[in-house]
Amino acid sequence: MAMEQLEELAKRYALEAVRADRRGQVVEAVKYYKKAILVLYKLIKLYPDHPLRGAYIETVKAYEERLKQLEKGAPPLLVSEAGEGEYSVEEFTLPTKPKVKWSDIVGLKEAKIAIKEAIVYPTLRPDLYPQGWPRGILLYGPPGCGKTLLAAAVASEVDAVFFQVDAACVMSKWLGEAEKNVSRLFKSARNIANKGKPVIIFIDEVDALLGIYSHEVGGEARVRNQFLKEMDGLQDKNMKLHLYVIGATNKPWRLDEAFIRRFQKRIYIPPPDFNARVQLFKMYTTGLKIDSTVDFRKLAALTEDYTASDIRDLCIAAHNKVVREFFETHEDYNKGEPRPITMMDFLEILRSRKPSITPEMRRQYELWGERFKAL
């Protein structure tokens, strides 16, 4: 059976399961949940490279959890105010506001300036922007370089309501409702913005939702079209709402060019440069016992193409090395302390931990940026 047929079959079983569940028909609901799970497992197994594989896995988990609840005598599913099968807005909203500040982000000076120009300044003084301001901002670059941190920092800076979205939550644990989820998300965001509160919709791994793939089913196409419609609705320069869409991607070349145009700001988030790596080593060793032999500048010189996450992992690994040594050499581990981390510890860790990216990967981002970069 073809992938498109499998997804349609899973969708049909899922909708039958939800309808039966809401009517309190437990036997029917269990039967169709199990059928949907079997089909989704087949999809996951047959198409391991599908961009929505993660969404399918999350869907299976949700259905399996619902089966456990039904076995324990759980009451029927309630119909939400939004309608059958849709997510509540709370499932898109972070439970606590991001507490990231600009000072928490090392380096990325050019990116910070571009984001301030796109979001912070227009929010603070909209009267200075009679021609409007960008509503779509794309952050692209290797994983672990600070894209999510930047989005969180700007949300903190303007005290915005922060919606965090990914393919799994949009494609919906109730299959067939994805485009309604998108519509409802933007409607809720507009309602909040209409009351004068800035809103940021952050779409992580945006290529999984808005990319181009050789195998695409109807549900994905409908979601993409709904996103296009919603983002087009934000472009009116006379609309003074502070509602922004920030997309983050490690694979910008997968994005549909129609969506690339909707992101008026397209900002490269590169691996940290030499000075940033020095600062990252200092930041990630704060609170650790560091020997005087440790030369952060030398470590920075040795870690070109290491991401911020790579450097954090190096520091954690060096610390764990001396802690492990402490436990292995002390019979009474309740006494004494691990020795300071030395330069030799870092050099030993570096021999076994390579960077996440390569010069070829970096060049791929730069080539894409030469064509589409828009600061």
N, C-alpha and C positions, 0 to 999 in steps of 0.2 A: 504494500500500500504506500502511495506517495506521501511525502511530508504534509502537503496541503490537505490531503484527505484525513490524515491522522489528526491534524490540529482541529479540523472541523468536527471530527468524531468526538474528540476530547471536549470540545466546546459544547456539543449537543448533550453529552452525558453530564457535564458540569451543570448546565442550565436545568436539566431535568432533576438533578440532585438537589439543587438550591430550591427549586419550586416545591418539591416534595418535602424538603426540610422545613420550609416556611409554613407548609400546611399541617405539619406535625405527623406526616406519613413516614415514620422512621424506617420501616422495612424498605420502602421504595428509595428513600434518601440514601440509605447504606448501600443498596444495590448499585445505584448510579454513581455514588462517590467512588466505589471500588472500581467500576468500569472506567471512570475518568482517570483514576490513578494508574491503572494498567496501560492505558493508551499513552499517558504522559511518560511513563517509564520507557515505553517503546520509543517515543520521540527522543528522549534523552540519550538512549543507547544508540539509536541509529544515526543521530545527527549531533555528535559531540562538539562540533565546531560552530553550531548555530549560535548567533549572538544573543538569543533569548533563552539559552539553556539554563542560565541562572534563574530566570523568571519561572521556567517550568519546574525547576527543583523546589523553589519556594512555594509554588502552587501545590505540589505534591505534599509538602510538609503541612500546609494549611488543611488540606483535605484529610490527611491522616490524623491530624489533631482533632478535626471535627468528628471523625469516626469514633475516636476515643471518648469524646464528650457524649456522643449519642449512646454509646455502650453503657455509660454511667447514668443514663436517664436525663440528659440535658434537655431543657425546654427548646421549642422550635426557634429557628433564627428569627430575629426581629427584622422587619422592613425598616430601613433607615429613612429619615426625613428626605434624603436625597433621592431615594428610589431603590428598587431591588438590585442587589449585587454591587452597589457602589461603595467605595471607600469613604470613610468619614474624613473630613479635612484634618482632624487631629492626627491621622496616620501619616500625613505628609509633613506636619509641623514638628520641629524639634521640641522635646519636652522642656528644655532650658535654652535660653539664648546663648549663642556662642560667646565665649569670653576671651577670644583671641584679639590681641591688640597688634597694631602695626609694628610695635617694637619687638613682638614675639617672632616676627618673620625676618630672618637674616638675608641680606642682599636684596635682589629683585627690585632695584631702584626704578628701572624703566617701567616695569609692570605696575608698581605701586603708583607712580605718577599717572599712568594711563587710566588706572581704575579710579583714582581720585577725580580725574577730569571727567570721567564718564558717569560717576555715581555720586561721589561725596559733594563736590562743588555744586552741581545742579540741585541736589537735595537741600543744601544749606541756603542757596540763593537762586531759586528758579527764575527770578526776575531778570537775572543777567543772561538768560538763555532764551531770547525771543524766538529763535529758530528751532527750539526743542533740544533734546539731548538723546544720546543713544539709550535704547532700552534692551538691546541684546549685546552681551559681552561673551566672547569665547576665549577660554583659557586653554592653550594647548601646549603639550610638551611631555617629556618622559614622566613616568610615575614616580612619586616620592619627592617631587621638587617644590611642592607648596601650593598647588592649585586650590585644594580645598581650604587650606589655611587662609589664603587670600580672600576667598569668598566669605569665610566666617569673619575675617577681620573687618571687611567693609560693612558687613551686617552690624557688627558691634559699633563701628564708627558712626553710623547714621541711625542707630537704634531701630533697626528694621525687623519686621516679622520675617522669619527665615523658614522657607519651605525647602526641604531637601528631598529630591526625587531621584529615583533610579529606575531601570527597566523593570525590575521585579515588582515594585509597588505600582507602577503605572499599568503594566500589562495585566495586573489584577489577579488576585487569588480566585475571583469568580470570573472565569474566562468569558470573553465576549463583551466585557464592559469597559475595555481600556480607553476607547475614545471618549466615553462619558466621564471617566476619571479625569482625563485631561481637561475637558470642558468645565467640569465642576471645580477643579483646582484653580483654573484661571478666574472663574467667576468669583470664588471665595477671595482670591488675591485682590481682584478689582474692588470688591466690596470693602475690604480693609483699607486699600489705598484711597478710596473715595472718602474715607473718614479722616484723611490726612496723615495716615501712618505709612512710612515707607515699607515696601515689601520686596523681598528678593526670593525668586524661585531659582534654586540651585539644582541643576541637572547634572549629576555625576555620570561619567561614562556616556556622554550624550550620543556618541556614535552608535551605541547599542539600540537607541531609540530612533535616531534620525539619520542613520547611515544608509548606504546603498549596498544591497547584497544580491548575489546571483539567485538565491532562493528566498523569495519573499511571499508571505501569505497575505490574505486579505486583511486580517486584523492589524498587521504591522503597517500596511499601506494606509488604513483608516486612521491609525494613530498619528502617522506622519502628516497626513492631510489636516488633521485637527490641530496639530501643533503649528502648522503653517498658517492656518486660519487665525489662531489665537495670537501668534506673534505679529501677523499683519495688523491685527487690531490694536497693537501697541504703538504703531509707527506714526500715528497722527501727531504732528508737531504742535497742534493746538490743544492736545490732551495733556494736562499738566499733572497727571498721576505719577507718583514716584513708585512705579512698578517695574522691576528689572528682572531679566532672565539671564542668569550666568550659566553657561555650559562649560563643562570641563571634559577634555578628552586626551587620551594618550595616542589616539589614532585619527588625527584630523583628516587624513586622506580618504577615510571611509565616509565622510560626511557628504550628503547630497548638496550640490552647489546651490540649490534653492535655499537651503538652510544657511549655508555660509553667508549668503547675502543678507539674511535676517540678523546676523550678528554683526552689527556695524563696527564694533571693536573686536579685533582678533589679536590676542596678545600671547606671545611666546613666553613660556615659563621654563627657562633653561636650567640645566644643572648648575650648582653654585660655582662661581669663579674662585680664583685663588683666595682673595681676601674674605669672601664669604665662607670658604671652607675653614679658614683660620678661626673665624668667629664661631662657626658651628662646633668645631672641636672644643673650644672654650666653653660654649654653652652646654654641650652635652656631657662635659666632665665636671660641671658645677656640682659641688657636694661630694665629689669623689676624692680620694687621697691620691694625689698625683706627684710622682717623683720629679725632682729638679732636672733629671735627664730628658724629660719629655719636651720635645721641640715641636710646637704646634705648626710653625711655618714649614718645617721639613715634612710633617705629616700632610699638610695641605698640598705641598709640591708632589707628594707621592699618590695623591688621591684625585687626580684629574679624571673626570667622567664619573666620579662617585656622586650619587644624589645625596640630598640632605638626609633621607631615610637610611641610605647606606652608611653615612658617617655616624648617625645615631647608633646603628647596629654595631659598628666597629667599637664604639665606646662601651656599649653594653657588653660586647664579647670580651673586651679587655678587662673590664671589671669582674665579669663572671670567671675569667681565668684565674685571677688572684684569689677570689672567694673559694673556687674549687680547690686551689692549692692549699688554702688555709684549712679546709675541712679534711683534706687528705694527709696533712702533716701534723694535726693537733688531735691528740686523743681526747682532751677535754675542750670541746668546741665552745663551751660556755665561757671560756676565758681567752683573753687575748683578742687581737684584731688582725684582719688581713693586712699584708704589707701594701705600701703605695704601688700604684701602677707605674711601670717604667717604660722608657722608650722601646726597650727590647720586647716588652709585652705587645705593644702596638705593632711593631715590625713583624712579630711572629703571627699575629692575627691577620695582618695584611697579606701574608703569603697564602693564606687559605680563604680569604674573602675578596672576591673580585667585584668590580663595579657592575651595577645593574644594566648599564647602557654601554654601547661601543661608539667609537668615532663614526662608524657607518650609520648608526641609528641617529646620532646627533645631526649628521649631514642630511638625513631624510627629513627631519623637522625643519632644518634651515632651508632646504629646497622648497618645501611646502610654503614656508613663510615668505620666500621670495615671490611667490605667486599670489598669496592671499593675506599676508600680514597687513593689519590695519590698526595702527596706534592712533 
